């Protein structure tokens, strides 16, 4: 009977993660997705030529295997004749490749509740507690949301939960194969994401808590050695680029312990508190967080070995990730979500029957309703899509437009197509800077003119590849250059807090006072000043106020200057 329930849970989890999976396409509203696919395809040029060699690459390698299989099938069907033609198809329209990566992430996400079921059973909890925990993760809003992205976060969590399962087996059963399994799964999790290097101390602790009289030190060292060997095996590019890797790790270490520094932006202020008061309660629901906290504290009155191990791991991970203030993102707290939900369900299971039913209903309704609302919103046209279509329908090709910061390397504004000359400039500048081959921009330069192309200037506050395509929020300069349209995104206003922000604020004030507002696209019904940077990929907060995803996009007409 348990198997039937697990299949039902898997089906529900998969359905929630596939609904809306094609959001935004062919536009890309998550800046990391294109980089993920490009990195995966770069494996076709050899390990030494891999993009971003200092980051873990297991997810990219799995994608590359899928893309290579698609290439062979497509070649057999006559869709392309060579790898160059295949690459050109990607450069012209990356949407199918991004969708493939999203589907892979969704599959990992749907399978993770099964691993959580096995992990909870290993703690000694009953069948019902394990099933309810798996079901809670299946509908967990944050887990559902991030399973829609072509990114490594959800696949990494899949292996992280598997590592916890085997670590508990090694701790409670003492088997050597379980120790090896814990090391293998930890290495695979690390191979997906640096965050799971924090699982290594957990391997040592799990073996330290093994029963008296059983070997501890040697199995622990074997597990850690297997984890490191597995990490190295699936990330050869990291070893080939040891200098860049060391620099990356140094920057990560520099970002940790920085809570007392002046925050760079409003969204990196106080990592611990932002996770506790925004991301966790939104991601697992307030009832999930509160019940999980109560259940966890209650478990410490007479803690079992699994409780001690989970407590140490959750506290260590939470404190370390919360102290990293260089970037505070909802995805970083994902590894805690399965275990918070486990403690929530465990506490609820100990309540009287009627209260238990009410609490479980609240947990599932709050998370499930948020997940369903999120997925429904993904089926609605994004404001960035609406703004792009309006511009392409009403503004002649070749017009000079200024767009807010985030056009080139982020996804905060409408994805307009620059002129072929500008694309060629960007290709050359990318090659000359050593930041890439420039193939992406070259393909855009040669792209058939199926869509209007514009002379674009980006309102970027820092150095850009092409100085002629940047403007440091200088309205007079825009008018002298002949810019007649300015496009603003409130994602940018909610994020950019630099030394230039007074100048930027003055620019916005002058534009709104002197420019002519033409059209405004808002995700809400009516007016609002709410800024939604945490929702820049897909909605995270204010789900029930939103009518569609995206930022507030404003278009202003300018009179050319003298």
C-alpha positions in Angstrom: 0.0 0.0 0.0 2.9 2.3 0.8 4.2 2.0 -2.8 0.8 3.1 -4.1 0.9 6.3 -1.9 4.5 7.0 -3.0 3.5 6.8 -6.7 0.6 9.2 -6.0 2.9 11.6 -4.2 5.3 11.4 -7.1 2.5 12.1 -9.6 1.3 15.1 -7.7 4.9 16.4 -7.3 5.6 16.0 -11.0 2.3 17.6 -12.0 3.0 20.7 -9.9 6.5 21.0 -11.4 5.5 20.5 -15.0 2.6 23.0 -14.9 3.9 26.2 -16.4 7.4 24.7 -17.1 7.6 26.6 -20.4 7.1 30.0 -18.8 8.4 33.0 -20.7 9.8 31.1 -23.6 11.2 32.1 -26.1 12.1 35.0 -23.8 14.4 34.1 -20.9 13.5 35.6 -17.6 16.1 33.8 -15.5 19.5 35.1 -16.2 21.2 31.9 -15.0 19.4 29.6 -17.4 21.1 30.7 -20.6 24.5 30.5 -18.8 23.7 27.0 -17.6 22.9 25.8 -21.1 25.9 27.5 -22.7 28.2 25.9 -20.1 26.7 22.5 -20.8 27.2 22.8 -24.5 30.8 24.1 -24.0 31.7 20.5 -22.9 31.5 19.7 -26.6 34.7 21.7 -27.1 36.6 19.7 -24.4 37.0 19.9 -20.7 39.7 22.6 -21.0 37.3 24.9 -22.9 34.4 24.7 -20.4 32.7 27.9 -19.5 32.8 28.9 -15.8 35.3 26.1 -15.0 35.5 27.2 -11.3 31.9 26.1 -10.6 30.6 22.5 -10.0 29.5 21.0 -13.3 27.6 17.7 -12.7 24.3 19.3 -13.7 25.9 20.7 -16.9 27.4 17.3 -17.6 24.1 15.6 -17.3 22.6 18.3 -19.6 25.4 17.7 -22.1 24.6 14.0 -22.2 21.0 14.9 -23.0 21.9 17.5 -25.6 24.4 15.0 -27.2 21.7 12.4 -27.4 19.3 15.0 -29.0 22.0 15.9 -31.5 22.4 12.3 -32.6 18.7 11.8 -32.9 18.2 15.0 -34.8 21.1 14.2 -37.1 19.5 10.9 -37.8 16.2 12.6 -38.6 17.9 15.1 -40.9 17.2 18.1 -38.6 20.9 19.2 -38.8 23.9 17.9 -40.6 26.7 18.8 -38.3 27.6 20.0 -34.8 28.1 23.5 -36.2 24.5 23.5 -37.5 23.2 22.1 -34.2 25.0 24.9 -32.3 23.6 27.5 -34.8 20.1 26.3 -34.1 20.7 26.8 -30.4 22.1 30.3 -30.9 19.2 31.3 -33.0 16.6 30.0 -30.5 17.8 28.5 -27.2 14.3 27.9 -25.9 14.2 24.1 -26.6 17.5 23.6 -24.8 16.4 25.6 -21.8 13.1 23.7 -21.7 15.1 20.4 -21.7 17.1 21.6 -18.7 13.9 22.6 -16.9 12.4 19.2 -17.5 15.5 17.5 -16.0 15.3 19.7 -12.9 11.6 19.0 -12.5 12.3 15.3 -12.7 14.8 15.5 -9.9 12.4 17.7 -7.9 9.6 15.2 -8.3 11.8 12.3 -7.2 13.2 14.0 -4.0 10.1 13.3 -1.8 10.8 9.6 -2.3 14.3 10.1 -0.9 12.9 12.1 2.0 10.5 9.3 2.7 13.5 6.9 3.0 15.4 9.3 5.1 12.6 9.9 7.6 12.0 6.1 7.9 15.7 5.8 8.7 15.3 8.1 11.7 12.9 5.6 13.2 9.8 7.6 12.5 6.6 5.7 11.6 5.2 5.0 8.1 2.6 7.8 8.3 5.2 10.4 9.4 7.4 9.5 6.5 4.6 9.6 4.0 3.2 12.9 5.2 6.8 14.3 5.1 7.2 13.2 1.5 3.8 14.6 0.6 4.7 17.9 2.3 7.8 18.3 0.2 5.9 17.4 -2.9 3.7 20.5 -2.5 6.3 22.7 -0.8 6.0 26.0 -2.5 9.7 27.0 -2.7 10.7 23.5 -3.9 7.9 23.6 -6.6 8.9 27.1 -7.7 12.7 26.3 -8.0 12.0 23.0 -9.8 10.8 25.1 -12.8 14.4 26.5 -13.4 17.1 25.1 -15.6 19.5 25.3 -12.6 21.4 23.0 -10.4 19.7 23.8 -7.0 17.0 21.2 -7.1 19.1 18.4 -8.5 21.7 19.2 -5.9 19.1 18.9 -3.2 18.1 15.5 -4.6 21.6 14.2 -3.9 21.8 16.1 -0.6 18.8 14.3 0.8 20.2 11.0 -0.5 23.4 11.7 1.3 21.5 12.3 4.5 19.7 9.0 4.1 22.9 7.0 3.7 24.6 9.0 6.5 21.8 8.0 8.8 22.1 4.4 7.7 25.9 4.5 8.3 25.3 6.0 11.8 22.6 3.6 12.9 23.6 0.4 11.1 27.4 0.8 10.9 27.6 -0.8 7.5 30.7 -0.1 5.4 28.6 0.1 2.2 26.4 2.7 3.9 29.5 4.8 4.6 30.6 4.5 1.0 27.1 5.4 -0.1 27.0 8.5 2.1 30.3 9.6 0.6 29.2 8.9 -2.9 25.9 10.9 -2.6 27.7 13.7 -0.8 30.3 13.9 -3.6 27.5 14.0 -6.2 25.7 16.8 -4.2 28.9 18.8 -4.1 29.4 18.1 -7.8 26.2 20.0 -8.3 26.6 22.9 -5.9 29.3 24.2 -3.6 26.8 24.6 -0.8 26.9 20.8 -0.1 30.5 20.9 0.9 28.9 21.7 4.2 27.7 18.1 4.2 31.3 16.9 4.8 31.4 17.6 8.5 28.1 15.8 8.7 29.8 12.7 7.4 32.3 12.8 10.2 29.6 13.5 12.9 27.5 10.6 11.6 30.3 8.2 12.1 31.2 9.7 15.4 27.7 8.9 16.6 27.9 5.2 15.6 27.3 2.6 18.3 30.1 1.8 20.7 32.3 -1.0 19.5 31.9 -0.3 15.8 34.7 1.2 13.7 34.4 5.0 13.4 37.5 6.7 12.2 38.4 4.6 9.2 34.8 4.5 7.8 34.5 8.2 8.3 37.8 9.0 6.5 36.7 6.6 3.7 33.4 8.3 3.3 35.0 11.8 3.2 37.7 10.4 0.7 35.0 9.0 -1.5 33.1 12.2 -1.4 36.1 14.2 -2.5 37.2 11.7 -5.1 33.6 11.7 -6.5 33.6 15.5 -6.6 36.9 15.6 -8.4 35.8 12.9 -10.9 32.7 14.7 -11.9 34.4 18.1 -12.0 37.7 17.7 -13.9 37.5 21.3 -15.1 37.8 22.5 -11.6 41.1 20.7 -11.2 42.4 22.0 -14.6 41.6 25.6 -13.5 42.7 25.4 -9.9 43.7 29.1 -9.8 40.2 30.3 -10.7 38.7 27.8 -8.3 40.8 29.1 -5.5 39.7 32.6 -6.3 36.1 31.6 -6.2 36.5 29.8 -2.9 38.2 32.9 -1.5 35.4 35.1 -2.6 32.9 32.7 -1.0 34.9 32.8 2.3 35.1 36.6 2.1 31.3 36.8 1.9 30.8 34.6 4.9 30.9 36.2 8.3 29.9 39.5 6.8 26.6 40.1 8.6 28.0 43.1 10.5 29.1 44.9 7.3 27.1 47.5 5.6 24.9 45.6 3.2 25.4 46.2 -0.5 21.6 46.2 -1.3 18.3 46.1 0.6 18.0 42.4 -0.4 21.3 41.4 1.2 20.6 42.9 4.5 20.8 40.5 7.5 21.0 37.1 5.8 19.7 35.2 8.9 16.7 37.4 9.4 15.8 37.5 5.7 15.8 33.7 5.6 13.8 33.5 8.8 11.2 36.2 8.2 10.8 36.0 4.4 12.2 33.0 2.5 11.5 30.2 4.9 8.0 31.2 5.9 7.1 31.9 2.3 8.9 28.8 1.1 7.4 26.2 3.5 4.5 28.4 4.8 4.3 30.0 8.3 2.5 27.0 9.7 5.3 24.8 8.3 8.0 26.9 9.8 6.4 27.4 13.2 5.4 23.7 13.5 8.8 22.6 12.3 10.5 24.9 14.9 8.3 23.6 17.7 8.8 20.0 16.6 12.6 20.5 16.4 12.8 22.1 19.9 10.6 19.4 21.3 12.8 16.7 19.9 15.8 18.0 21.9 14.1 17.2 25.2 15.1 13.5 24.7 17.0 13.6 21.5 17.8 10.5 19.5 21.0 10.2 17.6 19.3 11.1 14.3 17.9 14.2 16.1 21.4 15.2 17.3 22.8 14.7 13.8 20.0 16.6 12.1 20.1 19.4 14.7 23.9 19.9 14.2 23.5 19.9 10.5 20.6 22.3 10.3 22.2 24.8 12.7 25.6 24.7 11.1 24.1 25.1 7.6 21.7 27.8 8.6 24.3 29.8 10.5 26.9 29.6 7.7 24.5 30.3 4.8 22.9 33.1 6.8 26.3 34.8 7.4 27.0 34.8 3.7 25.8 38.3 2.9 27.4 38.8 -0.6 24.2 37.2 -1.9 21.0 36.3 -0.1 18.8 34.1 -2.2 15.8 31.9 -1.5 17.5 28.9 -3.2 20.3 28.9 -0.6 17.8 27.9 2.1 16.3 25.0 0.1 18.5 22.3 1.8 16.7 23.1 5.1 13.2 22.8 3.7 12.8 19.0 3.7 13.9 18.7 7.3 11.8 21.6 8.6 8.8 19.9 7.0 9.8 16.6 8.6 9.9 18.1 12.1 6.6 19.9 11.4 4.8 16.7 10.4 6.4 14.8 13.3 5.1 17.3 15.8 1.6 17.4 14.2 1.5 13.6 14.3 1.7 13.7 18.1 -1.3 16.0 18.5 -4.9 14.8 19.2 -6.8 13.5 16.2 -8.9 16.6 15.4 -6.1 19.1 16.0 -3.7 16.9 13.9 -6.2 16.9 11.0 -6.5 20.7 11.2 -2.7 21.2 11.4 -2.0 18.9 8.5 -4.7 20.5 6.4 -3.3 23.9 7.1 0.2 22.7 6.1 -0.9 21.2 2.9 -3.4 23.9 1.9 -1.0 26.8 2.6 1.8 25.2 0.5 -0.4 23.6 -2.1 -2.4 26.7 -2.7 0.7 28.8 -3.1 2.2 26.2 -5.5 -0.9 26.1 -7.6 -1.2 29.9 -7.6 2.4 30.2 -8.7 2.0 27.7 -11.5 -1.1 29.4 -12.7 0.7 32.8 -12.8 3.3 31.2 -15.0 0.7 30.5 -17.6 -0.1 34.3 -17.7 1.8 36.6 -20.0 4.7 38.3 -18.2 4.8 42.1 -18.1 8.2 42.0 -19.9 6.7 40.0 -22.7 3.7 42.4 -23.0 6.1 45.4 -23.0 8.3 43.8 -25.7 5.3 43.0 -27.9 4.0 46.6 -27.5 7.3 48.1 -28.4 7.8 45.9 -31.4 4.2 46.8 -32.6 4.4 50.5 -32.0 8.1 51.6 -32.2 9.8 51.5 -35.7 12.8 49.3 -36.1 16.1 51.2 -35.8 14.7 53.6 -33.2 17.1 54.6 -30.4 15.9 53.4 -27.0 17.3 53.4 -23.5 16.5 50.5 -21.3 17.0 50.2 -17.6 20.0 48.2 -16.2 19.7 44.5 -16.7 19.3 44.1 -20.4 22.6 42.4 -21.3 23.4 40.2 -18.4 20.1 40.1 -16.4 16.5 39.5 -17.2 14.8 42.4 -15.5 13.6 44.3 -18.6 11.9 43.5 -22.0 14.1 41.3 -24.2 14.5 43.6 -27.2 16.8 42.8 -30.1 19.7 45.2 -30.7 20.8 46.1 -34.2 23.1 43.8 -36.1 26.0 46.3 -35.8 25.6 46.4 -32.0 25.5 42.6 -31.8 28.7 42.5 -33.8 30.3 45.0 -31.5 29.3 42.9 -28.5 30.8 39.8 -30.1 34.1 41.5 -30.7 34.2 43.0 -27.3 33.5 39.7 -25.6 36.3 38.0 -27.5 38.7 40.9 -26.8 37.9 40.9 -23.1 38.6 37.1 -22.7 35.1 36.6 -21.3 33.9 34.2 -24.0 34.0 33.4 -27.7 31.3 35.9 -28.7 29.4 33.2 -30.6 26.1 34.2 -28.9 26.4 37.8 -30.1 27.7 36.8 -33.5 24.6 34.7 -34.0 22.4 37.6 -33.0 24.2 39.8 -35.5 23.5 37.3 -38.3 20.0 36.5 -37.2 17.3 37.0 -39.8 15.3 40.2 -39.2 12.0 38.4 -38.2 11.7 40.9 -35.3 12.4 44.6 -35.2 15.9 45.6 -34.1 16.7 48.7 -32.1 19.6 50.9 -31.3 19.8 50.2 -27.6 21.5 52.0 -24.8 21.6 50.4 -21.3 21.2 52.5 -18.2 24.0 50.7 -16.5 25.8 52.2 -13.5 29.1 50.2 -13.9 31.6 49.5 -16.7 30.1 47.8 -19.8 31.7 45.9 -22.6 30.7 48.6 -25.1 30.9 52.2 -23.7 28.8 53.4 -26.6 25.9 51.2 -25.4 25.9 52.4 -21.8 24.7 55.5 -20.1 25.3 56.2 -16.4 21.8 57.6 -15.8 22.4 60.9 -17.5 19.1 62.3 -19.0 20.8 65.2 -20.8 23.2 62.9 -22.5 20.4 60.6 -23.7 18.6 63.5 -25.3 21.8 64.7 -27.0 22.3 61.2 -28.4 18.8 61.2 -29.9 17.1 58.7 -27.6 13.3 59.1 -27.9 12.2 56.2 -25.7 13.2 55.1 -22.1 12.0 51.8 -20.6 12.2 51.4 -16.8 11.8 48.3 -14.6 11.0 48.4 -10.9 13.1 45.3 -10.4 16.1 47.6 -11.0 15.0 50.2 -8.6 14.5 47.6 -5.9 18.0 46.1 -6.4 20.6 48.7 -7.4 22.0 50.4 -4.3 25.5 51.6 -5.1 27.5 54.8 -4.9 25.6 55.9 -8.0 22.1 55.5 -6.5 21.6 59.2 -5.7 22.4 60.0 -9.3 20.1 57.2 -10.4 17.2 58.4 -8.1 17.6 61.9 -9.5 17.4 60.5 -13.1 14.2 58.7 -12.3 12.7 61.8 -10.7 13.7 64.0 -13.7 12.4 61.5 -16.2 9.0 61.1 -14.5 8.7 64.9 -14.2 9.8 65.8 -17.7 9.2 62.7 -19.8 5.9 61.8 -21.3 4.5 58.5 -19.8 3.1 56.5 -22.7 2.2 53.0 -21.4 2.7 51.1 -18.2 2.6 47.3 -17.6 2.0 46.1 -14.1 1.6 42.7 -12.5 -1.1 44.1 -10.3 -4.6 45.4 -10.7 -4.3 49.1 -10.0 -1.4 51.1 -8.7 1.3 49.9 -6.2 4.8 50.8 -5.1 5.6 47.3 -4.0 9.0 46.2 -5.4 9.4 42.5 -6.3 13.1 41.7 -6.9 12.9 38.3 -5.1 10.3 37.5 -7.7 12.5 38.5 -10.7 12.5 35.0 -12.1 9.0 33.8 -11.2 6.7 35.0 -8.4 7.8 34.5 -4.8 5.9 36.9 -2.6 2.5 38.7 -2.9 1.2 35.7 -4.9 -2.4 36.5 -4.2 -2.1 40.2 -5.3 -0.4 39.4 -8.6 -2.4 38.9 -11.8 0.7 38.0 -13.8 4.4 37.7 -13.3 7.0 40.3 -14.0 8.0 43.8 -12.8 6.3 47.1 -13.3 7.5 48.3 -16.8 7.1 52.0 -17.7 7.7 53.5 -21.1 8.5 57.2 -21.5 8.8 59.3 -24.6 11.6 61.8 -24.8 12.0 64.9 -26.9 15.4 64.9 -28.6 17.9 67.4 -27.1 19.8 70.1 -28.9 
